[in-house]
């Protein structure tokens, strides 16, 4: 029997994603309870979000506004008339035994996300607004009997569900789609998309079919993925599992499966429901949602520059590489930090300074932040400090090597680079007379290296410059020192 990697070449992978995004609102979708993460269990609740008899929901305007902005950013058609429906199912963390959601007429339809892998456009089928469920906390009791606790703080927090068409054909495409979707939502500012807190959750619908055929195979929905790496690994595992099942004479069953990261495998959770299983009907306690055209256009005008647009501008206006522009534009806070640093430089330095600013941020700063598990928003080095370092090097006030030492002190102390250089007397020695004395000393102490240089070994000049840098404790201008050695030795 052929190996699975060989078989994968004879099967097409078909992937669609359902992404749930918690919206950053002060209150819940249908009541005034706060949405703070990490509060004491069941402390942010009221009769409305716990589903008590006789209560009535009141729609959160900010949640609708946020959903429409995401739809506009993804090029969706905004429905001026939409309505809410009851999606009915029983689960312990769903106190009403139904979820208020949107069914066949959601607020946003027919968007797109273009990913670089294969220059592919992934169609966004719909974006609908719904309330979140509560949360089950599974634990072990004192007598070693498993039990679950219900926390309803999350119940009725506003969500949008962004549903793609099955247009992706690899785990790489799925992760790229997710990254761009996450960046877009964060740029708009309607969610922090923190997967660890559950404010961005992804379910993947995966199927395989023989290459060249048009009939889709039975799809399996995979849940419980709390990182992009988990999404990638779960898709790759599930594709292999389905191919092995088919090649072994079995059939892929339409079902929902859970991803177990510790075991690097999926396991069956339940049979996959279809829409009719939820017995949708219009929510009788909420009026039809009407959106005015002028209000929609006002929201469109408030959209910020989006990741793809910023990426293109960094390349066209600042001559950054596609890679550098991609790294910076992937996160709004990082792109903002970069632009603030660049714009702090004197205007005459900005064109030449763009690449050095990128290098200081992506290599030196992000390396330390990642090691210390810090975000760019909590960086001990400010954009102004990055600009000062670039300016000090560009003006030859300090060398590049010395700048790294200064940066380390700035990172630990938060002090200004210019203040540190002045206080510690670190300015580069650029006076030719002072440097020539050091050049003569080095020549006198290194006769053999001088002879090698005169004999045609051009690289020997580097050793002489290195000796001079030691004597000057790194303060000499290396380019000027190189020129003076050549001039003196002749």
ROVOBA-262995 format. One record per residue (C-alpha): z, x, y; residue in three letters. Coordinates in steps of 0.2 Angstrom, whole numbers, plus 5000, padded with zeros to 4 digits. Example, Ala and Ser with C-alpha at 12.3 -4.5 7.8 and 13.67 -1.06 7.14 Angstrom:
<dogus>
503950624978ALA
503650684995SER
</dogus>
This chain:
<dogus>
500050005000UNK
499650075017UNK
501050135028UNK
501750015042UNK
501050125056UNK
499350115048UNK
499449925046UNK
499949905064UNK
498249965068UNK
497549815059UNK
498649685067UNK
498749635085UNK
500449605093UNK
500649455104UNK
502149455116UNK
502849325129UNK
504449345139UNK
505649225145UNK
506749305159UNK
508349215165UNK
508849275183UNK
510549225190UNK
510349185208UNK
511449265221UNK
512149115229UNK
513949095236UNK
514248935226UNK
513548855210UNK
512048755208UNK
512848575209UNK
514548605216UNK
515548715228UNK
516348825215UNK
516149015219UNK
515049125208UNK
516049285209UNK
515849395193UNK
517449455184UNK
518649315190UNK
520049255178UNK
519349145164UNK
519148965169UNK
519748995187UNK
518048955196UNK
517848785189UNK
517948595195UNK
517648425187UNK
515748445191UNK
515348605182UNK
516548565168UNK
515648395165UNK
517048275168UNK
516548085167UNK
516048005183UNK
515548165193UNK
513948185203UNK
512948345205UNK
512348395223UNK
510948525223UNK
511148695231UNK
509848715244UNK
509948905244UNK
509548915225UNK
507948815228UNK
507448935243UNK
507749085231UNK
506649015217UNK
505248975229UNK
505349145237UNK
505149225219UNK
503749105215UNK
502849155232UNK
503049345228UNK
502249315211UNK
500849225218UNK
501349055211UNK
500748885216UNK
502348795223UNK
502548615218UNK
502948515233UNK
503648385221UNK
504648425206UNK
506148355197UNK
507648395186UNK
507848345168UNK
509248345155UNK
508948465141UNK
510048405128UNK
510848515114UNK
512648545108UNK
513448715110UNK
515348755113UNK
515048835130UNK
513948685137UNK
515348565142UNK
514148415146UNK
513248435130UNK
511648445140UNK
510948565153UNK
510148515170UNK
508448605170UNK
506648565175UNK
505448515161UNK
503548475163UNK
503548485183UNK
504448645188UNK
504548715205UNK
503348855203UNK
501748875192UNK
500348995188UNK
500849165195UNK
500349345190UNK
501049515188UNK
499849665186UNK
500549805176UNK
499749975176UNK
499649995157UNK
497849955154UNK
497749885172UNK
498249715164UNK
498749555173UNK
500049455164UNK
500049275169UNK
501649195174UNK
501649015166UNK
503048945176UNK
504748965185UNK
506048835184UNK
507748805191UNK
509248775179UNK
511048785177UNK
511848925167UNK
512948885152UNK
514748955150UNK
515149105140UNK
515949125123UNK
517149265120UNK
517249315102UNK
518849405096UNK
520049435081UNK
521749345081UNK
523449415076UNK
523249355058UNK
521549435057UNK
520649265058UNK
519049265070UNK
519049145084UNK
518149115100UNK
518749075118UNK
517748975130UNK
517549035148UNK
516648905160UNK
516649015175UNK
514749045172UNK
514448865169UNK
513248795182UNK
512848955191UNK
511048945197UNK
509649015186UNK
507849035187UNK
506849055171UNK
505249155173UNK
504149115158UNK
502549225155UNK
501049175144UNK
500949285128UNK
499849415137UNK
500749575132UNK
500249675117UNK
501549815116UNK
503349855119UNK
502749975133UNK
501849835142UNK
503349715140UNK
504549845147UNK
503349885162UNK
503249695166UNK
505149685166UNK
505349835177UNK
504149765190UNK
504849585189UNK
506649655191UNK
506049765206UNK
505149615214UNK
506649505213UNK
507849635219UNK
506649675234UNK
506749495239UNK
508649505238UNK
508949345228UNK
509849425213UNK
510549595209UNK
509749585191UNK
511249675183UNK
510949665164UNK
512649725161UNK
513449575170UNK
512149455163UNK
511249415179UNK
509649465171UNK
509349415153UNK
507749425143UNK
507149335127UNK
505549395119UNK
504349285109UNK
503449395097UNK
502049365084UNK
500749465075UNK
498949425069UNK
497549515060UNK
496549605072UNK
494949515077UNK
495649335074UNK
496049215087UNK
497349105078UNK
499149155084UNK
500449195070UNK
502149105070UNK
503149165084UNK
504949225083UNK
506149225098UNK
507249375099UNK
508849355110UNK
510449455114UNK
509549605122UNK
510549685136UNK
509449825142UNK
507649875143UNK
507849995129UNK
508549855118UNK
506949755123UNK
505849895118UNK
506749935102UNK
506949745097UNK
505049715099UNK
504549865089UNK
505749825075UNK
505149645074UNK
503349685074UNK
503649805059UNK
504749665050UNK
503349535052UNK
501949645046UNK
502949705031UNK
503349515027UNK
501549465028UNK
500949615018UNK
502249575005UNK
501549405002UNK
502849315013UNK
502649205028UNK
503449225046UNK
504549085049UNK
504649015067UNK
506449045072UNK
507749125084UNK
508449295079UNK
509749405087UNK
509549585090UNK
510949695083UNK
510949865093UNK
512149945081UNK
511049905066UNK
509449925075UNK
508849765067UNK
508649575070UNK
509549445060UNK
509149255059UNK
510149145071UNK
509348975069UNK
507648885067UNK
506648885083UNK
506748725093UNK
505248645101UNK
505248545117UNK
505448375109UNK
507048435100UNK
507948445117UNK
507448255121UNK
507148295139UNK
507148145151UNK
507248145170UNK
509048185177UNK
509648015183UNK
510948085195UNK
509748195206UNK
508248135217UNK
506548205215UNK
506448375224UNK
505248365239UNK
504748525248UNK
503848525265UNK
502348635267UNK
502948715283UNK
504648755275UNK
503648845261UNK
502648945273UNK
504148995283UNK
504849065267UNK
503249155263UNK
503349235281UNK
505149295277UNK
504549395261UNK
504849585263UNK
503549715258UNK
503549705239UNK
503549855227UNK
501749865224UNK
501349865242UNK
502649995246UNK
501950105232UNK
500250095239UNK
500850135257UNK
501850285251UNK
500250355243UNK
498950305257UNK
500050345272UNK
501250485266UNK
500050565253UNK
501350555239UNK
500850565221UNK
500650405211UNK
502150465201UNK
503350495216UNK
502850335224UNK
503150245208UNK
504950315206UNK
505350285224UNK
504650105225UNK
505450045209UNK
507150015218UNK
507249945235UNK
508850035239UNK
508050205234UNK
506450165244UNK
507550125259UNK
508550285258UNK
506950385257UNK
506150305272UNK
507750315282UNK
507850505278UNK
506050535282UNK
506150435299UNK
507650535304UNK
506650695304UNK
505750745321UNK
504150655322UNK
503150815321UNK
503950855304UNK
503750695295UNK
502050725287UNK
502450895280UNK
504250835277UNK
503850685265UNK
503650785249UNK
505250895252UNK
506250735256UNK
505650665239UNK
506150815230UNK
507850825238UNK
508150645233UNK
507350625216UNK
507950795209UNK
509550855218UNK
510350695223UNK
509850575209UNK
510250715196UNK
512050725203UNK
512250535205UNK
511650495187UNK
512850625181UNK
514250545191UNK
513650365186UNK
513450325205UNK
512150215213UNK
511150265228UNK
512050145238UNK
513650235235UNK
512950415238UNK
514050535246UNK
512550615254UNK
511750515268UNK
509950495272UNK
510350595288UNK
511050735278UNK
509450745268UNK
508350755284UNK
509450885291UNK
509250995275UNK
507350975276UNK
507351015294UNK
508451175292UNK
507251235278UNK
505651195288UNK
506351285303UNK
506851435293UNK
508651415298UNK
509151435280UNK
508151475264UNK
507751355250UNK
509051445239UNK
510351435252UNK
509951245255UNK
510451205237UNK
512151285240UNK
512351195256UNK
511851035247UNK
513151055234UNK
514551075248UNK
513850925257UNK
513950815241UNK
515750865238UNK
516350855256UNK
515150735264UNK
515050855279UNK
513450875289UNK
512251015283UNK
512051075301UNK
513951085304UNK
514151175288UNK
512851305292UNK
513551335309UNK
515351345303UNK
515051465289UNK
513751565298UNK
512351535285UNK
510851545297UNK
509451645291UNK
509251825298UNK
507551825306UNK
507751965318UNK
506452095314UNK
507552235320UNK
509052185310UNK
508052155294UNK
507052325296UNK
508752415294UNK
509052325278UNK
507252365272UNK
507552555276UNK
509152555266UNK
508352465251UNK
506852585251UNK
508052735251UNK
509052665237UNK
507552615226UNK
506352765226UNK
505552725208UNK
505252535213UNK
504352595229UNK
503352725219UNK
502852585207UNK
502252475221UNK
501252625229UNK
500552645211UNK
499752475211UNK
501152365204UNK
501052225217UNK
502452125209UNK
503752275212UNK
503852205230UNK
504852055223UNK
506152175216UNK
506352255233UNK
506452085242UNK
507752035229UNK
508852185233UNK
508752145251UNK
509251965248UNK
510852025239UNK
511252145254UNK
511052005266UNK
512051885255UNK
510551765254UNK
510351755273UNK
508751855275UNK
507051765278UNK
506251815261UNK
504451795268UNK
504851905283UNK
505652035272UNK
504152035261UNK
503052075276UNK
504152205283UNK
504252295266UNK
502352295265UNK
502252365283UNK
503552495280UNK
502852565264UNK
501052555270UNK
</dogus>
